[in-house]
Amino acid sequence: APVFAEERYSARLAENNAAGALVLTVRATDADWGQNARVRYRLGEGRVRGAPLSSLVSVQAETG
C-alpha cells in the first residue's frame, strides 16, 4: 500500500485566495515496482459550509 510522507496534512488559506493558487502538496510512495508503484491522488468527497469540497479545490492526480 502507498505510504504518505506525513501522517497528517493541514493547510490554512487566506479568505480571498487566488483561483489556481497552490494550497498544499502531499507525497506518497509505493514500494512495488513499475506500474504497480504508481500513486494517483484524488480528493475524497466532503462538504464545506454546504458546498461540495470538489467545487472549492482540485487535486493534480499525478503529482498530489
C-alpha positions in Angstrom: 0.0 0.0 0.0 1.2 3.6 -0.6 2.8 5.3 2.4 2.4 9.1 2.8 5.4 11.2 3.8 3.4 12.7 6.6 0.8 11.1 8.8 -1.5 14.1 8.6 -1.5 17.1 6.3 -3.0 20.5 7.2 -3.2 23.9 5.5 -4.5 27.4 6.3 -5.8 29.6 3.5 -6.3 33.3 3.1 -10.0 34.1 2.7 -9.6 35.5 -0.8 -7.0 33.1 -2.1 -6.5 33.5 -5.9 -8.1 30.8 -8.1 -5.5 28.2 -9.1 -3.1 29.0 -6.2 -1.2 26.1 -4.6 -2.7 25.2 -1.3 -0.8 22.0 -0.2 1.3 19.3 -1.7 1.1 15.7 -0.4 3.6 12.9 -1.2 3.2 9.2 -1.1 5.4 6.3 -2.3 4.7 2.7 -3.0 7.3 0.0 -2.6 6.1 -2.0 -5.6 7.8 -1.9 -9.0 6.9 -0.4 -12.3 3.2 0.3 -12.9 2.2 -1.1 -9.5 4.3 1.5 -7.8 2.4 4.3 -9.5 0.5 6.5 -7.0 -2.5 8.6 -8.1 -4.2 11.1 -5.9 -7.9 12.1 -5.6 -10.0 14.2 -3.3 -12.4 12.5 -1.1 -16.0 13.7 -1.0 -16.9 16.2 1.6 -18.7 19.5 2.1 -17.6 22.9 3.3 -20.5 25.1 4.5 -22.8 23.1 2.3 -20.7 23.3 -0.8 -19.1 20.2 -2.3 -15.3 20.2 -1.5 -14.6 19.5 -5.1 -16.2 22.9 -6.1 -13.6 24.6 -3.9 -10.3 22.8 -4.5 -8.9 20.3 -7.0 -6.1 17.7 -6.9 -3.5 17.0 -9.5 -3.9 13.2 -9.8 -0.3 12.6 -10.9 1.6 14.8 -8.5 -0.6 15.3 -5.4 
